[in-house]
């Protein structure tokens, strides 16, 4: 990147964020901290009103911006969601282009809208892997109202169809975040159950954002999953999954205390570390992926899976004399 492009990029960063720090800019653009300070002085000499100092951070004076185009809050939220998807579901170059485009978008927004996106951005998560072709999409008019309710801490009334139930039930919830893992989900405090619950967006039959505001909670998606893990036993399971079942596994792995994935091997198998809690219940889930699952540890889990597989073989083969 030449100096002119870098200074232009610095101006975009200053307009996109409330405060930018020299070391972060130096790392982003691959130059020294001294070079960044020199570029900032160049902007000041050109008439750009900067506030701040070395070691603290820099920001633009309130009211200063160079808007080439204006976006509505709803349009900006839609593009923020697209950026999150691009970061996980596209190649690195496309993800970088998406991030650059979003920086330009943030640069032209009003400060209140920038703050809105900054708060909302940490509450949207996307996990790797594409949605299965048969997976239903969320109903129209569901995702945007939920994101707005999360950002403004508004209670949401859901008509929710759990599992394969035909008649939806009414739930008033306090949403804290959404995530994508072959389906879109919203994590929210359910006032009916008096605990946090995970709701799939494609099972929401109706949605109404109420005027009632709820008290901001310290809970995040990360703390929600951490609390689920703490409720389970501390025994760690290491399991390898084949490429044919990774879609289903990614969808439900958080229910079994998922901790981390290893990079896929040459054949596409992925090793996962989980804290599943009840090993007996976990072994039954693993049996669904017969032929595409290998238990590495613990030995107790290996025995449970072998016993279940043997029992299933005896049940299906011996009475019919087909084996």
N, C-alpha and C positions, 0 to 999 in steps of 0.2 A: 504494500500500500504506500503510495507516494504521500508527501506531506500535505498537499492540498486535500486529498481524499480523507486523510486522517483528521485534519482540522474540521472538515465538514462533518465527519462522523462524530467528533467530539461535541459539536454544536447540537447534533441530533440527540446524543446521550444527555446533554444538559437539559434539553427540552423534554426528554422522555422521563426523567427521574427528578425527584425532589432534590437529592444530593448525590453527587458522584465523587468518588475518592481516587486520588492520583494512582496509588498502587494497583487498584482494580483496572483502571484505564490502561496502565502500562502493560499489565498482563494480557488484557484483551487484545491490544494492538501490537504486542510483541516488540515494544520499544522500552527505553529506560525511563525511569521516573523523571529525570531531568528533562528529557525530551517532551514529556507530557506537560510539565510546568512551562516550558518554553512555548508550546502550542497554546496553552491557556492565556499566556501573556499576549500572544498574537491576536487572539480573539478580543481581549480587552482593548488592545490598541486599535482594533477595527470598530470599536464602539459597542461591543456586546457587554451589557452590564452584569459582571460576575460578582458574586458574594462568596466569601469564604477565605480559607487560608490553608497552607500546606499542613498536612497531618490531621486535618478536620474534615475537609471536603469542600466542594464547590457547588454552587447552585446559581440559577439565573434570577435576577431581580423579578419580583412578582409583577405579572402583567406583560412581561416581554416574551414574545413568541413570533415566529414567522410561519403562519399557517398557509400551506399551499392548498389545502382542502380540509373540509370539516366532515367528521363522522358523528353519527348519533351514538348514544351510549349502547343501544341494542346492537348496532353494526359492529362496534368495537368489541363487545362481548362475544359476538359470533366469531370474529377473527381471532380473539384470544383462545377460544375453544379449538379453532383450527390449528393454531400454533402448538397447542398441547398435543394434538393428534399427530401433527407433522413431526414433532420431536421424537415420537416413539414408533410411528408407523411408516416412516419414510426413510430414505437414505440420509447420511450425514449432511451431504451438500444441500439437499432440499430443506432439511431442518434448519440449516444455517441461513438459507435464504428467507425462510419463514420468520426466523428471529429478527433478521435485519429489517424485513418489511414491518414487523410489529413495532420495532424501535421507531421507525419513521411515523407510524400511526400514533404512538404515544406522544411523539414530539408535537403533534398538532392538536392534541386534546386540551381542554381546560384542565386546570389543576385538580378540580374536584373529580373529574372523570378519570384522570390519571390515578388518583388515589383509590378510586373505585376499582379500577382494573388491577392495581397492585395488590389490594386486599383479596380480590377474587382469585387472582392467579395462583396463590398458594393453596387454594381450596379445590383446585381441579387437578386430578391425577389421571394419567393414562398408563396402563401397563402394556407391555409388548405383546404382539400378536394381533392378527386381524380378526374382525368379527366373523363368526362362522356364517356361511351363506344362508343357513336356515334360521339364524337368530333374528327375531322380530325387532324392528326399530321402535324407539319410544314414540308414543302417540304425538301427533302434531300439537304444538302449544304447551308442551310439558317442560322441555329443558330450559328454555329462556326464563320462564317465570320462576323456576327453582333456583337458577343462578342468581336472579335478582333478589329472591328471598334470602339466600345465603349472605349476599353482600349487605343487605339492609336489616338483617336479623328479624325477619317477619315469619310469623307462624303460618304454616301451610296445612290446609285441609285436603287430605287425600281420600279418594275412593280407590282402595287398593285390593287387588285380587291376588291373594297369597297362593303360591303354588299353582295347582290346577283347579282351584275353587271357582265355581261359576259365578257366585254372587260376591261382589266386592264389599269390603267393610270400610267404615269411615274411620280415619285416623287423623288427629291433629298432631303435627310433628314440628320440631324445631331443627331445621336442617343445618349441618355444619360443613358439608362438602360432598362432591360427586367424584366418581372415578369410573374408568372404563376398563373392562377386562373381558372382551367379547360381547358384553352387554354394558349399558350404562346403569350405574347404581347411584343412589343418594343415601348417605348415612345421616340419620337424624334421631333426635331424642323423641321417642314415641310417648305421648302423654297417656295413651291407653295402657301401654305395658309398663310405663315408668322406667324405661331403660333405653339405651341406644339400640337402634335396629338398622338393618341394611335392607333397602327397598330397591327392587329392579324397576327402572323407568318404564319398560314395556308392559309391566303389569299394573301401571297406574291407569285406571279407567276414567278418573276425573280429578281435577286439581283446582284449588282456589287459594290464592294468596290473601290472607286476612290482613286487616289493618293493624292487628295486635303485634307489637314488637316484643321479643323475648330478650332476657338479659344475656349479653354476650357470654359465651362459654369459653373456657381455656382449651376445651377439647378440640383436637384436630383429627384428620384421618389417621395420622401416624399414631397418636395417643390412643385412638379407638382400637386399632389393630394390636397395639402393645398391651392394652388392657385385656383383650381376648386371649393373648398369649399367656399373660400372667395367671389367668383363671385355669389354665391347663397344667398338666404335670410338666416337670422340667426335663423329662427325658427327651433327648434329641433324636430325630429320625433322619437318616440320609437315604434318599430314594432316587433312582434314575428312571426317567420317563422317556419313552420313544416318541418320535416326531408325529406319529399318527394320533396321539392322544393329548398332545400339549395344549390344544385349544380348550378341551374340557378341564384339564388340570389347572391352567391359568385362571379359569373362571371360579374355581372353588378352593384354590390352595389357601386363601386367607382364612377359611373356616378351620383349617388344620394347623394354624400357627406358623404359616410360612415365614421364613427368615431370610433366605437368599437363594439365588440361582447361580450355578456355574455356567460358563460359556458352553454352547453346544459343542459336542465332539464332531468328528469327521462324518459320522452317520446321522447327526442331528439329534442325538440323545442329550438330555439336559439333567444334570444332577441337582437336586434341591435339598435344602436343609429345612426341616420343619420341627415344630414342637406340638405334636398332635393331641396331647392329652390322653384320652382313652385309646390305647393301642389296639384293643379288640375292635372298637368301632372304626378306627383308621384302617385296619387290615381289611375290613369288609369293603371300604371304599376303594382300596388299592386293587381288590380282586376284579373290579369293573374293568380294569385296564390289562387284563391277562394277555400276556404276549408282548406287552409294551411297557412293562414295569419290572424293575429289579430293586430289591431291598438290599441296601448296603449295610445298614445298621439301624437298630440294635439287633442282636441275635434273637431276642424274644419276639420281635416283630417278624423276622424271617420265619420262625416256627409257626406263628399264628397264620401267616399267609399260606404256608405249605399245608397246614391242617385244613384250612378252609377250601383250598383248591382240591385237596384229596377228598373231602366230604362232598364237594360239588361233583366231582368225577364219579364217585360212587352212586350218588343220587340219580344222576342222569344216565349213566351207562349200565349199571347192573340190572335194574328192573326190566329194561327194554332189551337187554342182551345185544346192545349195538356196538359194544367195544370188545 
